[in-house]
Amino acid sequence: MIVRKNAAFAPSSAFTALQVALILASLVTGLLYPLVEGRFGPVGDIVAKGSGVAALAVAGLAGNQRWIAAIMAAGAAGDVLLELPGGLVIGGGAFAIGHAIAIYHYTRHRRPALSRASRLGAAALLGYGAAMPLLLMPAGAAVAQVTLYSLLLCGMAAAALLSRFPRQWLAAGALLFVISDTLLIMRLGGHLVGGAGLHGALVWYFYYLGQFGIFVGVAGAAGRRVVAGQANNVP
């Protein structure tokens, strides 16, 4: 599809049959996970938790979308590692790597003409990333690592907001991810929304739907970048 120079990436329904199957499998496992958690033993729970986003990573590879595949793979690794001893640190590290990859990729495809609202939104996200752990963690708690992670998380969301990928998917998904991790950090600080069960479900669904939106926003783009009226493949 040829569009004018500097146009945003257009959404595409041109997923292959294999990608569609993987996306549907991801939706089933991702949406059902909180409902079946605890029924398959520790190993089964880890597999069930990681499979939703892992399927999106494989779908990205199937469409030759290497960057989104790497972002989703880091997320799936984080899902699994969080369940292991010491998982908060190593799992958080995997997610941080994914955010760093995403920031790089989205920045490569930044919109050339940014509105004032977009710039203010990105700045607000970065400010929120710096302030959120200090507001939610107990007084005197060590917040340096959490703040670093929060800045990467919100930096990812800011880069998504400023990118040329469809914002109704990518930016919305990134914001859902921010909400999920805000709830997670709330739990670390001893604050729960409606009890542990509901809070955990909210963390998961905001997270999974965020990852799904991010995937669709990037992998579902037309796969072409317009430069001087010519379309090039988006890796």
C-alpha positions as CSV (number, residue, x, y, z in Angstrom):
1,M,0.0,0.0,0.0
2,I,1.4,3.4,-1.0
3,V,0.6,6.3,1.2
4,R,1.9,9.8,1.6
5,K,5.3,10.5,3.0
6,N,5.5,10.5,6.8
7,A,2.1,8.8,7.1
8,A,1.7,6.5,10.1
9,F,1.9,2.8,9.7
10,A,-1.4,1.5,8.6
11,P,-3.0,-1.4,10.4
12,S,-3.2,-4.6,8.3
13,S,-5.3,-7.7,8.4
14,A,-2.7,-9.6,6.4
15,F,-1.7,-12.0,9.1
16,T,-0.9,-15.5,7.8
17,A,-3.1,-18.4,8.8
18,L,-0.3,-19.6,11.2
19,Q,-0.2,-16.2,12.8
20,V,-3.9,-16.1,13.2
21,A,-3.8,-19.5,14.9
22,L,-1.1,-18.4,17.2
23,I,-2.9,-15.2,18.1
24,L,-6.1,-17.1,18.9
25,A,-4.1,-19.6,21.0
26,S,-2.6,-16.6,22.9
27,L,-6.0,-15.1,23.5
28,V,-7.4,-18.4,24.9
29,T,-4.4,-19.1,27.2
30,G,-4.0,-15.4,28.2
31,L,-7.6,-14.8,29.1
32,L,-8.1,-18.2,30.8
33,Y,-4.9,-18.2,32.9
34,P,-6.3,-16.6,36.0
35,L,-9.2,-19.0,35.9
36,V,-7.1,-22.1,35.8
37,E,-4.2,-21.0,37.9
38,G,-3.3,-23.5,40.6
39,R,-5.0,-26.5,38.9
40,F,-1.9,-27.9,37.1
41,G,0.8,-27.8,39.8
42,P,3.7,-25.5,39.9
43,V,5.2,-26.4,36.6
44,G,1.9,-26.4,34.8
45,D,1.1,-23.0,36.2
46,I,4.4,-21.6,34.9
47,V,3.7,-23.1,31.5
48,A,0.2,-21.7,31.4
49,K,1.3,-18.3,32.5
50,G,4.1,-18.0,30.0
51,S,2.3,-19.5,27.0
52,G,0.0,-16.5,26.2
53,V,2.8,-14.0,25.5
54,A,5.1,-16.7,24.2
55,A,2.6,-17.5,21.5
56,L,2.7,-13.8,20.4
57,A,6.5,-14.0,20.2
58,V,6.2,-17.0,17.9
59,A,3.5,-15.2,15.9
60,G,5.9,-12.3,15.5
61,L,8.7,-14.6,14.2
62,A,6.2,-16.3,11.8
63,G,5.5,-12.9,10.3
64,N,9.3,-12.0,10.2
65,Q,8.6,-9.2,12.8
66,R,11.9,-9.8,14.7
67,W,11.6,-6.7,16.9
68,I,8.2,-7.4,18.3
69,A,9.1,-11.1,18.6
70,A,12.0,-10.1,20.8
71,I,9.8,-7.8,22.9
72,M,7.2,-10.5,23.4
73,A,9.9,-13.1,24.2
74,A,11.3,-10.9,26.9
75,G,7.8,-10.6,28.4
76,A,7.2,-14.3,28.3
77,A,10.6,-14.9,30.0
78,G,9.6,-12.4,32.6
79,D,6.2,-14.2,33.2
80,V,8.1,-17.4,33.8
81,L,11.0,-16.1,35.8
82,L,8.7,-14.2,38.2
83,E,7.4,-17.6,39.4
84,L,10.9,-18.8,40.4
85,P,12.8,-18.2,43.6
86,G,14.1,-14.6,43.6
87,G,11.9,-14.1,40.6
88,L,11.0,-10.5,41.3
89,V,14.5,-9.4,40.5
90,I,15.3,-11.7,37.5
91,G,11.8,-11.5,36.1
92,G,11.8,-7.7,36.5
93,G,15.2,-7.8,34.7
94,A,13.6,-9.7,31.7
95,F,10.8,-7.2,31.5
96,A,13.3,-4.3,31.7
97,I,15.2,-5.8,28.8
98,G,12.0,-6.0,26.8
99,H,11.2,-2.3,27.6
100,A,14.7,-1.3,26.5
101,I,14.3,-3.1,23.2
102,A,10.9,-1.6,22.7
103,I,12.2,2.0,23.4
104,Y,14.9,1.5,20.8
105,H,12.5,0.1,18.2
106,Y,9.7,2.7,18.7
107,T,12.2,5.5,18.7
108,R,13.5,4.3,15.3
109,H,10.0,4.8,14.0
110,R,9.2,8.1,15.8
111,R,6.6,10.3,14.1
112,P,8.4,13.3,12.5
113,A,5.7,15.8,13.3
114,L,4.8,15.6,17.0
115,S,1.8,17.5,18.4
116,R,2.2,19.5,21.6
117,A,-0.3,17.1,23.3
118,S,1.9,14.1,22.3
119,R,5.0,15.8,23.8
120,L,3.2,16.7,27.0
121,G,1.8,13.1,27.2
122,A,5.2,11.6,26.9
123,A,6.7,14.0,29.5
124,A,3.8,13.2,31.9
125,L,4.5,9.5,31.5
126,L,8.2,10.0,32.3
127,G,7.3,12.1,35.3
128,Y,4.9,9.5,36.5
129,G,7.5,6.8,36.1
130,A,9.9,8.7,38.4
131,A,7.2,9.6,41.0
132,M,5.1,6.4,41.1
133,P,7.4,4.1,43.2
134,L,8.0,6.9,45.7
135,L,4.2,7.4,46.1
136,L,3.3,3.7,46.4
137,M,6.2,2.1,48.3
138,P,6.4,2.3,52.1
139,A,8.4,5.1,53.6
140,G,12.0,4.1,54.0
141,A,11.8,1.2,51.5
142,A,14.6,0.8,49.0
143,V,13.1,2.1,45.8
144,A,16.1,2.6,43.5
145,Q,15.6,-0.6,41.5
146,V,11.9,-0.2,41.4
147,T,12.3,3.4,40.2
148,L,14.7,2.4,37.5
149,Y,12.3,-0.2,36.3
150,S,9.4,2.3,36.4
151,L,11.3,4.8,34.3
152,L,12.0,2.1,31.7
153,L,8.4,1.1,31.7
154,C,7.1,4.6,31.3
155,G,9.8,5.4,28.8
156,M,8.5,2.5,26.7
157,A,5.0,3.9,26.9
158,A,6.2,7.4,26.0
159,A,8.1,6.0,23.0
160,A,5.0,4.1,21.9
161,L,3.0,7.3,22.2
162,L,5.4,9.2,19.9
163,S,5.9,6.4,17.4
164,R,4.3,6.0,13.9
165,F,2.6,2.7,14.8
166,P,-1.2,2.8,15.3
167,R,-1.7,4.5,18.7
168,Q,-5.1,2.9,19.2
169,W,-3.3,-0.4,19.6
170,L,0.3,0.3,20.6
171,A,0.0,3.3,22.8
172,A,-3.2,1.9,24.4
173,G,-1.5,-1.4,25.1
174,A,1.6,0.3,26.6
175,L,-0.7,2.3,28.9
176,L,-2.4,-0.9,30.0
177,F,1.0,-2.3,30.8
178,V,1.8,0.8,32.9
179,I,-1.5,0.3,34.8
180,S,-0.7,-3.3,35.4
181,D,2.7,-2.6,36.8
182,T,1.3,0.3,38.9
183,L,-1.0,-2.3,40.5
184,L,1.9,-4.6,41.0
185,I,4.0,-2.0,42.7
186,M,0.9,-1.1,44.8
187,R,0.9,-4.7,46.0
188,L,4.6,-4.5,46.8
189,G,3.7,-1.5,49.0
190,G,1.0,-3.3,50.8
191,H,-2.0,-1.7,48.9
192,L,-4.7,-3.9,47.4
193,V,-7.7,-3.2,45.3
194,G,-10.6,-5.3,46.5
195,G,-8.6,-8.1,48.1
196,A,-5.7,-10.3,46.9
197,G,-7.7,-12.3,44.3
198,L,-9.2,-9.4,42.5
199,H,-6.0,-7.4,42.7
200,G,-4.0,-10.3,41.1
201,A,-6.6,-10.7,38.4
202,L,-6.4,-7.0,37.6
203,V,-2.6,-7.1,37.4
204,W,-2.8,-10.0,35.0
205,Y,-5.6,-8.8,32.7
206,F,-4.2,-5.3,32.3
207,Y,-0.8,-6.8,31.6
208,Y,-1.9,-9.4,29.1
209,L,-4.3,-7.1,27.2
210,G,-1.5,-4.5,27.2
211,Q,0.9,-7.0,25.6
212,F,-1.8,-8.0,23.1
213,G,-2.3,-4.4,22.1
214,I,1.4,-3.8,21.8
215,F,1.7,-6.9,19.5
216,V,-1.2,-5.9,17.3
217,G,0.0,-2.3,17.1
218,V,3.5,-3.4,15.8
219,A,3.0,-6.7,14.1
220,G,-0.4,-5.7,12.7
221,A,1.0,-2.7,11.0
222,A,1.2,-2.8,7.2
223,G,4.8,-3.9,7.4
224,R,5.9,-1.1,5.3
225,R,7.5,2.3,6.1
226,V,7.1,5.1,3.6
227,V,10.2,6.9,2.6
228,A,10.0,9.4,-0.3
229,G,6.9,7.6,-1.6
230,Q,8.4,4.1,-1.5
231,A,7.4,1.3,0.9
232,N,10.1,-0.6,2.8
233,N,9.6,-3.6,5.0
234,V,9.4,-3.0,8.7
235,P,11.6,-5.6,10.5
